[in-house]
Amino acid sequence: MKLNRWLSAIFMACLVLLSGCEIDNQTIAQNSLVYCAEGSPASFNPQTDTSGTTIDAIANQLYDRLIRFNDDNSIAPALAKSWHLTRDGKMVTFYLRKDVIFHQTQYFTPTRNFSADDVVFSFERILNTKHPFHQVSGGKYPFFQNVQFSNIVEGIEKINDHTVRFKLREANSSFLANLATDYAVILSQEYGQQLLSQGRQEEIDSKPIGTGPFKLQSYQSGSLLRYYRHESYWHNEVKLNQLVFDITASDTGRLTKLLTNECDVIAYPIAPHKIKENPNLIVEEVTAFNIGYLGFNTQKAPFDDPLVRRAVAHAINKDAIITAIYGEQGEIAHSILPKSSWAHDSSVIPIEYNPEQAIALLQEAGYEDGLTFDIWAMPVQRSYNPNALTMAKLIQADLNQIGVKVDIVSYEWSTFLRRLGQGEHQSVLLGWSADHPDPDNFLTPLLSCNSAETGSNRAFWCDQEFDSLLKLALKTDNINQRKNLYLQAQAIFQRDLPLLPLAHSKRFQARHEQVKGKILNSFGGINFAEVSKL
Amino acid sequence: MLIFTLRKLNLFLFTMLLLTVLSFSLSFLFPGDQLTNLTGQLNITPSEQTALAKEYSHESNIAWQYAAYLGHILNGELGLSMTNQTNITDEILRLLPATIELSLFAFVIATIIGIPLGFIAAIRHHKPADHVILAFAMIGYSIPVFWLGLLAILTFSIQLGWLPSGGQISLLYEIERTTGFMLVDILLSDSPYKWQALQNNFAHMILPALVIAAAPATVFIRLARTAMLEVLQTSYIKAARAKGLSFSQIILRHAIRNALIKVVQHIGLQFANLVTLAMITEVIFNWPGIGRWLIESIYQRDYTAIQSGLLVLSSFIFLVHIITDYTYAALNPLARGAKYGSR
């Protein structure tokens, strides 16, 4: 009898525990979205980090810019209602919105709305080396240093609370495009001052305050990122109450979570054709402006010798790589610029797969007895390279045939980027996703002398002639003239081959059917501002 | 009992000493600078380097270096992670509860399933039930845990959609961290979704815990079966039978209690095995515990983390052994007098 009573009690407890309240469960899931991301952000300020993972996670969720890109790549107003460019192209005046409110979080409560002071603060931080926040995250502003922002902008002036003027040193055809990228975010000057008075400046990049559709609730590196809705977002009503980034590095792990309903949307799905078979799942793709490449560290042996670079290029079977790694999602790259770019050089003669020629070139370079080097393969999936490790293995096998031994090296993503920035690698499988449609956005960050110092030029290649061509191209608005200059620059690139272009790919994302709204952008990161769940 | 306690304490201290010596020597055996391996501090200025060397008695002889290291451990300072410069003590304190929670849950499952099944097998000695149970035990023991884990995810998560495939709780539930033990934290939290969170956490725990429990459960089946068979052969059972007690009375009043004592002694030893299985399972089920963290550290060659992780895990397992010894001694007065090596 006693036993029976116990059994029934246990049974009841289990029943309560397992049945739960389905209705409440529904509401929390309906207002929330779980996005399975491939890695942790390295910073909470897009000014200081350009890696795609960071930008995806933070840029559009937390911040706004003065202007932004429309779907057709034209420039649209954002925090600035309108702007005016003088005839000589040297003065740009922005007229700002008045009703924009910064995030209110556990660590900051704003007392005033967005104003010209915030714009001046955000850009002065980058430009003015004596600014109290300039050195906070090591004084590196990769995107802005790559485009030589401090050489473009002479000064920023607050005209009144809602008008700001940028003075340029000379006309620059990509200035507005630069300001519309995900990196040109507006920070809160009031928050900055509060941190400064408390001596906690470094928190500006780890505990973010912006005007974006979501505000940060909590973050655990390698595990999760929790955002809550910004109740008084200026642009539109944000439909999701909670946005969670579930950081799942393994691609099979993400796919599993999508299938088991643990994720609503996943980044970089594998086997998209399989997902398409499931009626509840949708695969989206956008044509992305990107390039996956094998970068040679031109400052280090053996790749300081252009002959070795060319030899390796001849030994790699790109067709096999495209088939194995990208399938239908990518096309072979012969040049840095994708075909859809107006500056693409269609006359480039592809480097053919020719092991004999590779051996001959190696002998010419003095490596008759073969050669050993490292390939760094990134540990995360990016659209431009969905599986760097497998790609490295394929390259390893190709090179093995011409007597070259390759060691594959990989680290956790943030460590990988840090060491890469320090130039510890010999060669690396990496890529670049463009931030805006201008061809300068491929050539300058990847190959200019300046970005060799700031870190996005992973080949550490610096050619004065190439550099001056890029600079000349920026000074003019005449598109034919610019195209001509870019073609000349690409010829120098083909001659020296600091990077071996491998593939251009589409960007994929998979989601459950009930998730509605546009998430993927052709340029830059993803955006959840207009997403809802049925 | 006092002498027994003193003896256990003695053993504990010496084993801990040996463990720290081993962990200390690892900093010499790993490649790279010994001080860096020990503290995990990278990118420090020369003056900081000097201060650190002084703090760890780096210039003195090895005995002093070891003493300084021991001092840091006793203060709970395990250094920084070489990969991301986070404090290892904080990391371990954050992750260990999740592992303990999962291991305990698996342990309870293994005990609840294993011991009664073992008893049933013994009672039905050489009958079909006995053979079936033994066959299951054999299969359960032979299946590699990583395969079983993947199989469980494939069947119950992907195909049937009954249970989640990984993690500790759905990330939608924001549970404030107080003790580190998720179940306790949920009960303490003032979230309006408390009960759903509890249910969700429970659902997340079932698959990994069952996978971990599979191997120990089969060991418990064999232990319980052997113990029960032995007890059933003893003269006091025969005497009870001669007195005219029914079979169920004999089993419930005499056999189970005495067989359990024999089982308890070996249960603790299984815990080390269970924690090893938990480490692998954590990787498969993405469980945010110390096992996954340690395996990740090995993959990253984060020497400071490997060193401290091993030290903490082995001390934890050792502590569990001592607790079992104690429980056994409490249950069986005869065991208190036993010396090491005498059994």
Interface residues (C-beta under 8 A of the other chain):
Chain A: V16 L17 L18 G20 C21 D24 N25 I28 A29 S32 V34 Q217 S218 S221 S223 L224 R226 Q242 V244 D246 T248 G253 T256 K257 L259 T260 N261 E262 Y411 E412 S414 T415
Chain B: T83 N84 T86 I153 S157 I158 G161 P164 S165 G166 G167 S170 L171 L172 Y173 E174 P192 Y193 W195 Q196 L198 Q199 F202 N286 P288 E296 Q300
